[in-house]
Amino acid sequence: MHTTAGSGPPAMLSIRFILASAVIWLIIVLLKKPAAVSPADLKQLAILSLLGYGVATTLFFQAIKLLSASLASLLLYTYPLIVFTKEPG
């Protein structure tokens, strides 16, 4: 899956996160609020981001290669409901 400019999902996700980070930090600076994240918490958040969201997004883009985008999205967003409502046993 590539955009017309030739950049793939990793490049597009990088741009997305860089822009989002810039906006969040701009809001923090404008509101003059301290960033209340300790270095230990920052390390844990970085690991969670890479392992949690990074892996999930990579797998989603792999699913789009095998399924239609609509079916992959439907499965992604209904999966928690399916797991939550399944009876044990």
The first five atom37 places (N, CA, C, CB, O) and aatype in JSON, in Angstrom:
{
  "aatype": [12, 8, 16, 16, 0, 7, 15, 7, 14, 14, 0, 12, 10, 15, 9, 1, 13, 9, 10, 0, 15, 0, 19, 9, 17, 10, 9, 9, 19, 10, 10, 11, 11, 14, 0, 0, 19, 15, 14, 0, 3, 10, 11, 5, 10, 0, 9, 10, 15, 10, 10, 7, 18, 7, 19, 0, 16, 16, 10, 13, 13, 5, 0, 9, 11, 10, 10, 15, 0, 15, 10, 0, 15, 10, 10, 10, 18, 16, 18, 14, 10, 9, 19, 13, 16, 11, 6, 14, 7],
  "atom_mask": [
    [1, 1, 1, 1, 1],
    [1, 1, 1, 1, 1],
    [1, 1, 1, 1, 1],
    [1, 1, 1, 1, 1],
    [1, 1, 1, 1, 1],
    [1, 1, 1, 0, 1],
    [1, 1, 1, 1, 1],
    [1, 1, 1, 0, 1],
    [1, 1, 1, 1, 1],
    [1, 1, 1, 1, 1],
    [1, 1, 1, 1, 1],
    [1, 1, 1, 1, 1],
    [1, 1, 1, 1, 1],
    [1, 1, 1, 1, 1],
    [1, 1, 1, 1, 1],
    [1, 1, 1, 1, 1],
    [1, 1, 1, 1, 1],
    [1, 1, 1, 1, 1],
    [1, 1, 1, 1, 1],
    [1, 1, 1, 1, 1],
    [1, 1, 1, 1, 1],
    [1, 1, 1, 1, 1],
    [1, 1, 1, 1, 1],
    [1, 1, 1, 1, 1],
    [1, 1, 1, 1, 1],
    [1, 1, 1, 1, 1],
    [1, 1, 1, 1, 1],
    [1, 1, 1, 1, 1],
    [1, 1, 1, 1, 1],
    [1, 1, 1, 1, 1],
    [1, 1, 1, 1, 1],
    [1, 1, 1, 1, 1],
    [1, 1, 1, 1, 1],
    [1, 1, 1, 1, 1],
    [1, 1, 1, 1, 1],
    [1, 1, 1, 1, 1],
    [1, 1, 1, 1, 1],
    [1, 1, 1, 1, 1],
    [1, 1, 1, 1, 1],
    [1, 1, 1, 1, 1],
    [1, 1, 1, 1, 1],
    [1, 1, 1, 1, 1],
    [1, 1, 1, 1, 1],
    [1, 1, 1, 1, 1],
    [1, 1, 1, 1, 1],
    [1, 1, 1, 1, 1],
    [1, 1, 1, 1, 1],
    [1, 1, 1, 1, 1],
    [1, 1, 1, 1, 1],
    [1, 1, 1, 1, 1],
    [1, 1, 1, 1, 1],
    [1, 1, 1, 0, 1],
    [1, 1, 1, 1, 1],
    [1, 1, 1, 0, 1],
    [1, 1, 1, 1, 1],
    [1, 1, 1, 1, 1],
    [1, 1, 1, 1, 1],
    [1, 1, 1, 1, 1],
    [1, 1, 1, 1, 1],
    [1, 1, 1, 1, 1],
    [1, 1, 1, 1, 1],
    [1, 1, 1, 1, 1],
    [1, 1, 1, 1, 1],
    [1, 1, 1, 1, 1],
    [1, 1, 1, 1, 1],
    [1, 1, 1, 1, 1],
    [1, 1, 1, 1, 1],
    [1, 1, 1, 1, 1],
    [1, 1, 1, 1, 1],
    [1, 1, 1, 1, 1],
    [1, 1, 1, 1, 1],
    [1, 1, 1, 1, 1],
    [1, 1, 1, 1, 1],
    [1, 1, 1, 1, 1],
    [1, 1, 1, 1, 1],
    [1, 1, 1, 1, 1],
    [1, 1, 1, 1, 1],
    [1, 1, 1, 1, 1],
    [1, 1, 1, 1, 1],
    [1, 1, 1, 1, 1],
    [1, 1, 1, 1, 1],
    [1, 1, 1, 1, 1],
    [1, 1, 1, 1, 1],
    [1, 1, 1, 1, 1],
    [1, 1, 1, 1, 1],
    [1, 1, 1, 1, 1],
    [1, 1, 1, 1, 1],
    [1, 1, 1, 1, 1],
    [1, 1, 1, 0, 1]
  ],
  "atom_positions": [
    [[0.84, -1.18, 0.0], [0.0, 0.0, 0.0], [0.89, 1.24, 0.0], [-0.96, 0.0, 1.22], [1.68, 1.45, 0.92]],
    [[0.76, 2.05, -1.02], [1.56, 3.26, -1.13], [0.66, 4.41, -1.55], [2.72, 3.08, -2.13], [-0.33, 4.23, -2.26]],
    [[1.02, 5.58, -1.09], [0.29, 6.76, -1.53], [0.82, 7.18, -2.89], [0.44, 7.92, -0.5], [1.79, 6.61, -3.39]],
    [[0.19, 8.14, -3.49], [0.61, 8.57, -4.81], [2.01, 9.16, -4.8], [-0.36, 9.57, -5.36], [2.69, 9.14, -5.83]],
    [[2.44, 9.69, -3.67], [3.78, 10.26, -3.59], [4.83, 9.18, -3.41], [3.86, 11.26, -2.44], [6.03, 9.47, -3.46]],
    [[4.41, 7.93, -3.21], [5.35, 6.83, -3.07], [5.76, 6.52, -1.65], [0.0, 0.0, 0.0], [6.55, 5.6, -1.43]],
    [[5.26, 7.25, -0.68], [5.61, 6.96, 0.7], [4.63, 5.94, 1.26], [5.61, 8.26, 1.56], [3.43, 6.01, 1.0]],
    [[5.15, 5.0, 2.03], [4.32, 3.94, 2.58], [3.8, 4.27, 3.96], [0.0, 0.0, 0.0], [3.99, 5.39, 4.45]],
    [[3.15, 3.31, 4.59], [2.57, 3.52, 5.92], [3.56, 3.98, 6.99], [1.94, 2.26, 6.36], [3.21, 4.86, 7.78]],
    [[4.78, 3.42, 7.07], [5.68, 3.9, 8.13], [5.98, 5.4, 8.01], [6.99, 3.13, 8.09], [6.02, 6.1, 9.02]],
    [[6.19, 5.88, 6.8], [6.48, 7.31, 6.62], [5.26, 8.15, 6.96], [6.92, 7.6, 5.17], [5.4, 9.19, 7.61]],
    [[4.09, 7.72, 6.55], [2.87, 8.47, 6.84], [2.58, 8.49, 8.34], [1.68, 7.88, 6.08], [2.17, 9.52, 8.88]],
    [[2.8, 7.36, 9.01], [2.59, 7.32, 10.47], [3.6, 8.2, 11.19], [2.69, 5.88, 10.98], [3.26, 8.85, 12.18]],
    [[4.83, 8.22, 10.71], [5.85, 9.08, 11.32], [5.45, 10.54, 11.22], [7.22, 8.86, 10.66], [5.54, 11.29, 12.2]],
    [[5.01, 10.95, 10.04], [4.56, 12.33, 9.86], [3.39, 12.64, 10.77], [4.18, 12.59, 8.39], [3.33, 13.71, 11.39]],
    [[2.45, 11.7, 10.86], [1.27, 11.89, 11.71], [1.68, 12.11, 13.17], [0.33, 10.68, 11.59], [1.17, 13.02, 13.83]],
    [[2.58, 11.27, 13.68], [2.98, 11.38, 15.08], [3.83, 12.61, 15.34], [3.72, 10.14, 15.51], [3.74, 13.2, 16.41]],
    [[4.66, 13.0, 14.4], [5.48, 14.2, 14.56], [4.57, 15.43, 14.64], [6.5, 14.34, 13.4], [4.75, 16.29, 15.5]],
    [[3.61, 15.51, 13.74], [2.68, 16.65, 13.76], [1.84, 16.66, 15.05], [1.75, 16.6, 12.53], [1.64, 17.72, 15.65]],
    [[1.36, 15.51, 15.46], [0.56, 15.43, 16.69], [1.39, 15.84, 17.9], [0.0, 14.02, 16.88], [0.9, 16.55, 18.77]],
    [[2.63, 15.4, 17.95], [3.51, 15.77, 19.07], [3.75, 17.27, 19.1], [4.85, 15.03, 18.97], [3.74, 17.89, 20.16]],
    [[3.98, 17.85, 17.92], [4.2, 19.3, 17.85], [2.98, 20.07, 18.34], [4.55, 19.72, 16.41], [3.11, 21.05, 19.08]],
    [[1.8, 19.64, 17.95], [0.57, 20.32, 18.38], [0.38, 20.18, 19.89], [-0.65, 19.74, 17.63], [0.03, 21.16, 20.56]],
    [[0.6, 19.0, 20.42], [0.44, 18.79, 21.86], [1.43, 19.65, 22.65], [0.64, 17.3, 22.22], [1.05, 20.28, 23.63]],
    [[2.69, 19.68, 22.22], [3.68, 20.5, 22.93], [3.37, 21.98, 22.78], [5.09, 20.2, 22.4], [3.61, 22.75, 23.72]],
    [[2.84, 22.4, 21.65], [2.45, 23.8, 21.48], [1.33, 24.17, 22.46], [1.99, 24.05, 20.02], [1.34, 25.24, 23.05]],
    [[0.37, 23.27, 22.62], [-0.72, 23.51, 23.56], [-0.18, 23.59, 24.99], [-1.79, 22.4, 23.45], [-0.6, 24.45, 25.77]],
    [[0.73, 22.7, 25.33], [1.32, 22.71, 26.68], [2.05, 24.03, 26.93], [2.3, 21.53, 26.86], [1.92, 24.62, 28.0]],
    [[2.8, 24.49, 25.94], [3.55, 25.75, 26.09], [2.59, 26.93, 26.18], [4.52, 25.95, 24.91], [2.77, 27.81, 27.03]],
    [[1.57, 26.97, 25.32], [0.64, 28.1, 25.32], [-0.18, 28.16, 26.61], [-0.3, 28.0, 24.13], [-0.49, 29.25, 27.1]],
    [[-0.54, 27.01, 27.16], [-1.3, 26.99, 28.41], [-0.4, 27.13, 29.64], [-2.1, 25.7, 28.5], [-0.89, 27.24, 30.76]],
    [[0.89, 27.11, 29.41], [1.89, 27.25, 30.47], [1.69, 26.21, 31.57], [1.82, 28.64, 31.08], [1.8, 26.5, 32.76]],
    [[1.41, 25.0, 31.13], [1.26, 23.88, 32.06], [2.53, 23.03, 31.98], [-0.02, 23.03, 31.74], [3.06, 22.8, 30.9]],
    [[2.99, 22.56, 33.13], [4.17, 21.69, 33.08], [3.79, 20.31, 32.52], [4.8, 21.55, 34.49], [2.69, 19.81, 32.75]],
    [[4.72, 19.74, 31.8], [4.51, 18.37, 31.31], [4.77, 17.44, 32.48], [5.45, 18.04, 30.08], [5.93, 17.19, 32.84]],
    [[3.73, 16.92, 33.08], [3.83, 16.14, 34.31], [4.09, 14.66, 34.01], [2.55, 16.3, 35.14], [3.31, 13.79, 34.4]],
    [[5.18, 14.41, 33.32], [5.55, 13.02, 33.02], [6.99, 12.83, 33.5], [5.41, 12.69, 31.48], [7.91, 13.51, 33.05]],
    [[7.15, 11.9, 34.42], [8.5, 11.64, 34.94], [9.3, 10.87, 33.89], [8.43, 10.85, 36.28], [8.72, 10.24, 33.01]],
    [[10.63, 10.91, 33.99], [11.44, 10.15, 33.03], [11.11, 8.66, 33.03], [12.91, 10.34, 33.34], [11.15, 8.02, 31.98]],
    [[10.8, 8.09, 34.19], [10.44, 6.67, 34.24], [9.13, 6.41, 33.51], [10.34, 6.19, 35.71], [8.99, 5.43, 32.77]],
    [[8.16, 7.32, 33.72], [6.89, 7.18, 33.01], [7.07, 7.38, 31.51], [5.87, 8.19, 33.55], [6.44, 6.69, 30.72]],
    [[7.94, 8.31, 31.13], [8.19, 8.56, 29.72], [8.77, 7.32, 29.05], [9.15, 9.75, 29.55], [8.4, 7.0, 27.92]],
    [[9.66, 6.63, 29.73], [10.24, 5.39, 29.19], [9.16, 4.33, 29.0], [11.36, 4.86, 30.13], [9.1, 3.66, 27.97]],
    [[8.3, 4.18, 30.0], [7.22, 3.19, 29.91], [6.24, 3.55, 28.8], [6.48, 3.08, 31.24], [5.76, 2.67, 28.08]],
    [[5.93, 4.84, 28.65], [5.03, 5.28, 27.59], [5.62, 5.03, 26.21], [4.69, 6.76, 27.76], [4.91, 4.65, 25.28]],
    [[6.92, 5.24, 26.09], [7.59, 5.0, 24.8], [7.55, 3.52, 24.44], [9.04, 5.49, 24.84], [7.28, 3.16, 23.29]],
    [[7.81, 2.66, 25.41], [7.77, 1.22, 25.16], [6.35, 0.78, 24.8], [8.27, 0.44, 26.39], [6.15, 0.02, 23.86]],
    [[5.37, 1.27, 25.56], [3.98, 0.94, 25.28], [3.57, 1.42, 23.89], [3.07, 1.56, 26.34], [2.85, 0.72, 23.17]],
    [[4.02, 2.6, 23.52], [3.68, 3.14, 22.2], [4.25, 2.27, 21.1], [4.21, 4.57, 22.06], [3.55, 1.92, 20.15]],
    [[5.51, 1.92, 21.22], [6.16, 1.12, 20.17], [5.59, -0.3, 20.1], [7.66, 1.06, 20.41], [5.3, -0.81, 19.02]],
    [[5.45, -0.91, 21.25], [4.98, -2.3, 21.25], [3.48, -2.41, 21.06], [5.37, -2.97, 22.54], [3.0, -3.3, 20.36]],
    [[2.74, -1.52, 21.68], [1.28, -1.59, 21.58], [0.76, -1.04, 20.28], [0.0, 0.0, 0.0], [0.26, -1.79, 19.43]],
    [[0.86, 0.25, 20.12], [0.29, 0.89, 18.93], [1.09, 0.57, 17.68], [0.22, 2.39, 19.13], [0.51, 0.35, 16.61]],
    [[2.4, 0.54, 17.8], [3.24, 0.26, 16.63], [2.97, -1.1, 16.03], [0.0, 0.0, 0.0], [2.82, -1.22, 14.81]],
    [[2.9, -2.12, 16.86], [2.63, -3.47, 16.37], [1.21, -3.57, 15.82], [2.84, -4.51, 17.49], [0.99, -4.16, 14.76]],
    [[0.24, -3.01, 16.54], [-1.15, -3.07, 16.09], [-1.32, -2.39, 14.73], [-2.07, -2.42, 17.12], [-2.03, -2.9, 13.86]],
    [[-0.69, -1.24, 14.56], [-0.8, -0.53, 13.29], [-0.11, -1.28, 12.16], [-0.21, 0.87, 13.41], [-0.63, -1.35, 11.05]],
    [[1.05, -1.85, 12.44], [1.75, -2.64, 11.44], [0.9, -3.83, 11.0], [3.1, -3.12, 11.97], [0.79, -4.11, 9.81]],
    [[0.3, -4.51, 11.96], [-0.56, -5.65, 11.62], [-1.81, -5.21, 10.85], [-0.96, -6.39, 12.89], [-2.28, -5.93, 9.98]],
    [[-2.34, -4.04, 11.18], [-3.49, -3.53, 10.45], [-3.13, -3.28, 8.99], [-4.01, -2.24, 11.1], [-3.9, -3.64, 8.09]],
    [[-1.99, -2.67, 8.75], [-1.58, -2.43, 7.37], [-1.28, -3.74, 6.63], [-0.34, -1.52, 7.34], [-1.49, -3.83, 5.42]],
    [[-0.8, -4.74, 7.34], [-0.61, -6.05, 6.71], [-1.97, -6.67, 6.37], [0.18, -6.98, 7.64], [-2.11, -7.31, 5.33]],
    [[-2.96, -6.48, 7.24], [-4.3, -7.0, 6.97], [-4.91, -6.34, 5.74], [-5.21, -6.78, 8.18], [-5.62, -6.99, 4.97]],
    [[-4.64, -5.06, 5.55], [-5.18, -4.36, 4.38], [-4.6, -4.94, 3.09], [-4.88, -2.86, 4.47], [-5.24, -4.87, 2.04]],
    [[-3.41, -5.49, 3.16], [-2.83, -6.13, 1.97], [-3.6, -7.41, 1.6], [-1.33, -6.47, 2.21], [-3.66, -7.79, 0.43]],
    [[-4.19, -8.05, 2.61], [-4.87, -9.33, 2.37], [-6.39, -9.19, 2.26], [-4.54, -10.29, 3.48], [-7.04, -10.0, 1.61]],
    [[-6.95, -8.17, 2.91], [-8.4, -7.96, 2.93], [-8.72, -6.59, 2.37], [-8.96, -8.1, 4.38], [-7.83, -5.77, 2.15]],
    [[-9.98, -6.35, 2.13], [-10.37, -4.99, 1.75], [-10.22, -4.1, 2.98], [-11.84, -4.96, 1.2], [-10.29, -4.57, 4.12]],
    [[-10.01, -2.81, 2.75], [-9.84, -1.87, 3.85], [-11.08, -1.84, 4.74], [-9.54, -0.46, 3.32], [-10.96, -1.72, 5.96]],
    [[-12.26, -1.95, 4.13], [-13.49, -1.89, 4.93], [-13.61, -3.11, 5.84], [-14.73, -1.8, 4.01], [-14.01, -2.98, 7.0]],
    [[-13.29, -4.29, 5.34], [-13.37, -5.49, 6.17], [-12.32, -5.47, 7.27], [-13.2, -6.76, 5.31], [-12.61, -5.84, 8.41]],
    [[-11.11, -5.04, 6.94], [-10.05, -4.96, 7.96], [-10.45, -3.97, 9.06], [-8.71, -4.53, 7.31], [-10.23, -4.25, 10.24]],
    [[-11.02, -2.84, 8.69], [-11.46, -1.85, 9.68], [-12.6, -2.4, 10.53], [-11.9, -0.55, 9.0], [-12.62, -2.21, 11.75]],
    [[-13.53, -3.06, 9.89], [-14.65, -3.65, 10.62], [-14.17, -4.66, 11.64], [-15.63, -4.31, 9.65], [-14.64, -4.67, 12.78]],
    [[-13.25, -5.51, 11.25], [-12.7, -6.49, 12.19], [-11.92, -5.82, 13.31], [-11.79, -7.48, 11.45], [-12.02, -6.23, 14.47]],
    [[-11.15, -4.81, 12.98], [-10.34, -4.12, 13.99], [-11.21, -3.5, 15.07], [-9.5, -3.04, 13.33], [-10.91, -3.62, 16.26]],
    [[-12.29, -2.83, 14.66], [-13.08, -2.09, 15.63], [-14.19, -2.9, 16.29], [-13.68, -0.9, 14.97], [-14.72, -2.48, 17.32]],
    [[-14.56, -4.04, 15.72], [-15.57, -4.87, 16.38], [-14.94, -6.0, 17.21], [-16.51, -5.47, 15.35], [-15.63, -6.63, 18.01]],
    [[-13.67, -6.25, 17.03], [-13.0, -7.32, 17.77], [-13.14, -7.16, 19.28], [-11.53, -7.37, 17.39], [-13.45, -8.15, 19.95]],
    [[-12.93, -5.99, 19.87], [-13.11, -5.87, 21.32], [-14.52, -6.23, 21.77], [-12.78, -4.45, 21.78], [-14.7, -6.85, 22.81]],
    [[-15.51, -5.85, 21.0], [-16.89, -6.18, 21.34], [-17.12, -7.69, 21.27], [-17.87, -5.45, 20.41], [-17.78, -8.27, 22.13]],
    [[-16.58, -8.32, 20.24], [-16.71, -9.77, 20.08], [-16.06, -10.49, 21.27], [-16.08, -10.24, 18.75], [-16.65, -11.42, 21.81]],
    [[-14.88, -10.06, 21.67], [-14.19, -10.7, 22.79], [-14.93, -10.44, 24.09], [-12.74, -10.19, 22.89], [-15.06, -11.34, 24.92]],
    [[-15.42, -9.23, 24.28], [-16.1, -8.87, 25.53], [-17.41, -9.63, 25.7], [-16.37, -7.37, 25.57], [-17.75, -10.02, 26.81]],
    [[-18.15, -9.85, 24.62], [-19.45, -10.49, 24.73], [-19.4, -12.0, 24.62], [-20.36, -9.95, 23.67], [-20.42, -12.67, 24.82]],
    [[-18.24, -12.57, 24.32], [-18.13, -14.02, 24.22], [-18.2, -14.64, 25.61], [-16.81, -14.43, 23.51], [-17.53, -14.2, 26.55]],
    [[-19.03, -15.66, 25.72], [-19.15, -16.33, 27.02], [-17.96, -17.23, 27.24], [-20.46, -17.14, 27.1], [-17.48, -17.87, 26.3]],
    [[-17.47, -17.3, 28.49], [-16.34, -18.2, 28.77], [-16.78, -19.65, 28.64], [-15.79, -17.94, 30.19], [-17.92, -20.02, 28.88]],
    [[-15.81, -20.46, 28.23], [-16.12, -21.88, 28.17], [-16.03, -22.5, 26.88], [0.0, 0.0, 0.0], [-16.28, -23.7, 26.76]]
  ]
}
